[in-house]
């Protein structure tokens, strides 16, 4: 089970890193658009649509990464005071009751949306460029599927915490500067 958790986590981290490059593309396209719009007085017709798609892709595909890194925001003021077994029970229960139904809906209805978009070869109506958006809409069920996979890993992690009273270590990736500074003081 541990190998399965780490395999899923590795996939989520890899996808998150790959789509993290959307930030660079987004930054360069915004800078380009600002330059040509305000310096050359020649705005583009495609930049807005591309920026929306890059941000959307980043947002969708960073979800499994954030879940794998346990970096989603949560109000754990009281939760962190609970014993690990109770934390595991709460996580396990809440994943089953809320997370999986939501992610299954995202996957199911996202697949319908993407399928319709591909069938119609949907284009954006936000600009005269009318760029294709069916590629982008394919990311909706893909993100749902990856979130379901990572949710399974989190469910296993919570089950093990309920049974053993110890949380499994997570795969390391990037670290917050705050965490590094706190460890340096210890």
Buried (B, 14 or more C-beta within 10 A) or exposed (E): EEEEBBEBBEBBBBBBEEBBEBEEBBEEBBEEBEEBEEEEEEEBEBBBBBBBBBBBBBEBBBBBBBBBBEBEEEEEEEEEEEEEBBBBBBBBEEBEEEBBEEBBEBBEEBBEBBBEBBEEEBBBEEBEBBBBBBBBBBBBBBBBBBBBBBBBBBBBBBBBBBEEEEBBEBEEBEEEEEEEEEEEEE
